[in-house]
Amino acid sequence: MTTVMKKLLINSKLVNEGEVKEVDVLIEGERILRIDSGIAASLANEVIDLEGRHILPGLIDDQVHFREPGLTHKGSIATESRAAICGGVTSILEMPNTSPPTTDKVALEKKLKRAEGRSFANYAFYLGATNDNLEEIKRIALGEACGIKVFMGASTGNMLVDDPQVLEKIFTESPLLIATHCEDSPTIWANEESFRKRFGEDVPMEAHPEIRSAEACYKSSSLAVDLAKQCGTRLHVLHLSTARELELFEPGPISEKSITAEVCTHHLWFDQSRYKDLGSLIKCNPAIKSSVDRDGLIRGVCDDLIDVIATDHAPHTLDEKKQTYFKAPAGLPLVQHSLQVLLQLYHEERLSLERIVQKSAHNPALLFQIAERGFVREGYFADLVVVDLCKPQQITAESLIYKCGWSPFEGERFSSSIHMTILNGDVVFREGVSTEEPKGRRLEFKKL
């Protein structure tokens, strides 16, 4: 019996590779077969008329914490990847600070096994650096991990790399891109001690950007950039939070850079005035800072000083978040609404659709050498998100997919909504309903 390959035809306004144009996209199986105008409906088994909505390549989020293994009361690969596809994020690169941490090949293989058949989004994982796992780092190959995560600031467990000699060796000998969390721990510890003397354990949440200060960020990120230049490292500095840090980076296309920068959606959306009403719900590391910093970061995206937009999705339970300043953990859930935040900045005329796609789909694919994703191209995997720029959505508790059950965006009314997500050629989310079957695949990588 001959199996007929599924063919899906979509007509839309395509946002891709610096253009917005009306075209048809024909998908055969899991890949894009043809992109053209006037493709005959007879060539497809199913035709979807998007009625003027926009289609984008699925987002690639290069920084998420899905909490598995060991922290699954907060979230899991299954729950958080499902939230991701509901938000138009089709591929994720997940961080190593789980329990136990992902700091060797054995732990990587175990995590990949956990994700197989359970992830709703495509996936890959970082290997975490420590003061004593240089040999593991040197042996890792592209595809076994997506990169090496180095915490150059206070972190979970033993994952703070604070030995200068080890740090230099990692920067010199890592075979993969190094992604850094940059905050200077001694500066933070001194600030914490100062605020403890003033407030005891009842430090106000509004103090967070003073404790996790701009100085702490700049001191560490400038060290990372200087070290990368000295060692010839492919360096990606994660979640910039200050305007000053932009001076460390060069403008231009990502293909011409060995040192790149990322910003996260919450640092583009919130500023420190929101600690008054949201408190610990927006406590994250590095801290959300001033409106001047937020505006500077948006300009950095537009000026190509910042190359990637991601989330640093990091769920915690509400009970954990309700604790006092020093006990409340840092991090917030974001993958379900990150694209809507960026589209809101489009409505405010601060980001173009083309820029959003470049920073959240094209550039992550190029930077991490992800094979055949991140672009809408013939022969590439059909990872797509359809957005309705004219359909507002009020974010309610009932609409949340996160296991933790809350979002800092509850009550927000976004001007756009996510209409549909297509993953590997299958419609996995449509008009508020997601698939029950996980269809995510392990990402593949290739040398550029």
N, C-alpha and C positions, 0 to 999 in steps of 0.2 A: 504494500500500500504506500503510495507516494504522499509525503507530508508537504502541504502547501505552506510556504513561508509567509508569515503574517506581514502585510504591508499597510502602513498607516500614512495617510496624507493629511497634512495640516497646512492651512493658509493663514498667514499672519503678517504682522509687522515685525521683522527680524532685527534685533539689536545685536550686532556682531562685528568685530574687527573694525571698529571706528565708524560704522554706518548704521543707519536705520532705513530699512527698505521693505517694501511689500513683496513677499515671495511665497512660494509653496515649498514645503519641506516633505520629502517622501522618505519614510523610514521602512527599511526591510529588516525584519528580525530585530537585532539589537543595535544596528548601525544606520547611519544616515546614507541613503542610497543616492539621493539627488536633491539639489537646491536650485530652483528655477521658477520662472513665472509661467503660469498656465499649464501646469502638469495635469494631465487628464485624470479625472476621477476614476476612470475605468482601470487604471493601473493599481489601485489600492483595494484592499478588503474593507477598509474603514476610512471615512473622511470626517475630519473634525474642522468645522468652520469656527474660528476663534472670534469672529465678529469684530474685528478691529483691535483685539487685544494684542499685546506685545509678547514676543517669545525671545527668551534669553538663554544662553548656555547655562546649565546648572551651576550653581555656585560651588566652589571648592574652598572649604574652610580649613585653613592651615594650622589652626590652633583650637582644639577642643579637649575637654576633660570629661570623659564619659563614665569615670568612677569604677570601672571594672578591670581587675578584680579587687575585692576587699572593702569597697566603699559603696556597695550596691543599694544601701538604704537611701542614698542620695540620688542615684541614677544608674543606668546600666547601658551597655552597648545597644540593646534592643530598644529601650524606652527613649533614649536621647537621639538615636539615629532616626527613629520614627518622627520625633519632633523636627528633626533636620529636614526630612523630605517634605514635611508639611509647610516648611518655610522656604522651599526652593533650593536647599543645600543638598546637592547630590553626592558629594564626596567629602570625606573628612580625614584629617591627619590628627591622630590622637596622641595625647601627651603621656609621659612615662611615670608621673608621680601618683601611682596607685599603691595598693598594699597587697603583696609586696611590689616594690618599684620595678619598672621594666628596664633593668640595667645590664642584662646579658642576653645571649641568643636563646637560651632556654625559656626565659620569661617572654621574649618576643614570640616564640613559636606557640607558647601556651595562649597568649593573647590572640594571635591569629586564629587558633583553633576555636577559641570562644566566639569570635566574630563570624566564623563560617556558618552560614545558614541562619544567623540570628540578626545580622545588621540590615537595616532597611536602606542604608546609604552605602556607597562604595567606601572603602576604608584602607588606611595604612597607619603604621605606628612609628613613633620615634623611639630611639634608644636613648636612655638617660645617662648622662655623665656623672661620675662621682670622683672623689679624690683618689680612688684606687681601682678603677676599671679601664685604664688606658688600653690594656691588651685586648679587651672585648671590643672597644671602639675601633682599634686598628684592624680587626678581623672582619668588621661588618661590611656588607656589600650593598650596593644600590638595589632596592627591591626587597631586601630583608628588612630594612628600615627606610623610612623616608628622609631621615636626618638625625642629627645628634642634638639633643636638648641639653643646654648648659644653664644651670641656675647660678647666675653671678649675683645672687642676693638671697636673703633668708628664704628657706624653702622647707618642704616636707621631708622629714626623716634625714637621711644622710646625703641628700642630693645637692647640697650647697657645695660648689667647687670653689674653695677659698685658699687653696695652696697655689701661689703664683707660678711655681715651677711646673706643677701638674697642668695648670691652665694653659701655659705656653706650649707644653707638649701636645695637649689636645688640639689646640689651634694649629699646630704645625703638622700633626700626623693624622688627623681625622680624614678618612677617605670620602666622607659625605659632608654636605652642607651643615654648618653649625647654626642652630637657632638659640638665641640667648634671651633669658629674662634678666634685665639689667636694673638692679637697685643695689646701692652700697650698704651692706649690712651694718658696719660700724656707725655710719651716719644715722641710720634708722634706730639702732639701739640707744644711741645718745639722745635722740629725740624722744624715744619712749621713756627713758629715765627722767627727762626733764618734765614731761607731762604727768608722769606718776607722782613726782614731787608736788605738783600743783593740785592734782585731782584724785590721787590714789587710784583705785580701780575704776572709778566712775568718770573716766575720760570721755568727753562728748564725741560723738561720731564725726562732728564737724572738724575735729582735729586731725582726721586721717590724712588729708593732703599736706598737713604740716609735719606729721610724723614720717609718712612715706613721701618725703619732700621732693621738690624739683631738683634740689641739689643732689640728693641721693641718686636720682635717676641719671642726671647728667654725668656725675662722677663715674658711674659704672658703665654707661653706654659709651662714653668717650674712651674709657679704658678698653672696652671690647673693640671699638673701631681702630684704635691705635694698634692693638695687638694683632688684629686681622691684617692690617697693612704691613706690619713687620713680618708676619708669618706667611703671608700670601694665602689667607684663609677665605673660603666662601662663607661669608657671614650674613646672617639674617637676624636683625635686631627686632624682637617682638614687642608688641603693644607699646609704642611710644605714647607718652602722656603729657609731654611738655612741648611748647613751641620752640624752646631753646635748643632742644636736641636736633631739630631740623638742620642746624648748621653743620652737623657731622656728616651729612649725606649729600650726594651729588644728584642733580637732575638728569633726566634722560631715560631712554628705553631700558627696560630690565635686562635685555639681551646683552647690553654693554657693561653691566655692573657685576662686580664680585662682592660688593657690600650693599645690602638692601635693607629696607625698613618696612615694618608693618604697623598699622593702626587698627584698633578695634572699634566696633560700632558704638559701644557705650561711651568711649572717649570722644566720639564725634557728636554724641547726642546730649549727654548730661554734662553739667558743670557743678562746682562745689556748692552752689546755692541749693541744690536738691537734697543735700544731707538733712536739711531741716524737716522735710516731709517724708523722705524715704529712708533716712538713717542707714542702718546696717544693710539694708537691701541693695544699696549700691556701694557697699564696702568691697573693694577689690584691690589687688596688687598688680601693677602700680596703681596708685589712687587716682580717681577722677579729680581733676584740678580746676583751674579757673576758666572763666569764659574766654579769656584771652588765649589760654592754651588750646581750648577746644577750637576756637576760630582759626588759630594758627595751624592746627592739625588738618583742618579742612583745606586750608590753602596749600599745605604740604602735599595733599593728595592731588589737587589740581595742578600743582607745579611739578609733579613727577619726582618730588623728593621722597615721597612715601610710595611704595610700590604695590603693597598688598593691603586689602581690608579683610579682617577676619573677626572672630568673636571672643576667643578665650572663654567659651562656654564652660561654666564651672558651677554646677548646681550644689546647693546645700539645703537641708530641711529648714522649714520655718522655725522650728524649735531651736535649732543651732543658731540661726540668724538673730533670734530674739535675746541672745545673751549680751553681757556687757562688752565694752569695746575690745578688750584684750582676748576675750573668749570667743566672740563672734567670728566665724571664719570668713575669709575673703573669697569673693567669687559670686557670680550670678548667672542664671540661665538665660541664653540669648539666641540659640540657633533657630528657633521657630519664628523669630521676628526681625532678624538682622536685615533681611532684604527689604522689609517694609520700612525700617528706619532709613535705609539708604534712599528708598523711593520718596520718602518724606523730604529728605534733603534735595531731591530732584524737584519736587513740587515747590520748594522754597528757593529754587534756582541757584542752589549752592553746588550741586553736582549734576552732571549730565548723565543720561542713560548710558552713553558710550563709555564714560569714565567709570561708572559703577561696574559695568561688565569687564572692563579692562582690569580693574583692581581686584575683583572678587572671583573671576573665572579665568581669564586669559593669563594674567601674570602668575598666579599660583601654579598653573600647569607648566608654564615655562620655567619658573624658578626651581621647582622640585622635579622637573623632567618627567612629569606624568604623561604616560603614553596615550595619545588619541582621545583626550578629553580636554575640557576647558574652552573649546571653540565649537561653533556650528559649522562643520566642514564635511564634505562628502567623504565617506569612508570612516569617519570618526564614530565613536559610540554616541548613541542618541540619549544624551543627558540634557534635558531641557526644562526650563521653568516658564510658565505662562503667567503674566501679571496683568491685572486689570487696573489701569491707572485711574479709572473713573468710578470704582466701587470702593467706598470707604469701609473700614472695619473697626468696630469698637472692641478692644481687647478685654475679654472677661475671664474670670476664673474657670468658667465652664469650657472655654475654648482651648485651654492649655493642655498640651500633650506631655510635658515634663513630668517625671516621676515625683519631683519635689513639690509640684502642685501650685507654684506661684511664679510670678514674673514682675520685674520692676516696671513693666509697661502696662500692667492692669489699669484700666480706666482711660488709657490713651485711645484717641480716635485717629487712626492712620487714614490717609487719603487714598491709599491703594490697597489691594488685596492680592493674595496668591490664588490664582484660579486653578492651576494644574501643574503637576510635576511629572515628568517622564524620565524614567531611569532605565538605562540599557534597553530602550525601545518600548518599555511597558509603562502605561499610565499607572502611577502608584499613588497619586493624590489628585482629587478632583472635587472642586466645590465643597470643601470642608470635610471630605471623607477620604481616609487613606486606606491602602491595601492592608489586608490581614497577613499577607505573606511577605516575609523579608526577602528582598531581591537584590540586596547590595552584593558587590563583588570586591575581591581584593584588587587594589589598584596595581597596575603594571607601570614600570618605569623604563626609560631608555636614555642612553647617553646622547646629548645633543651635539 
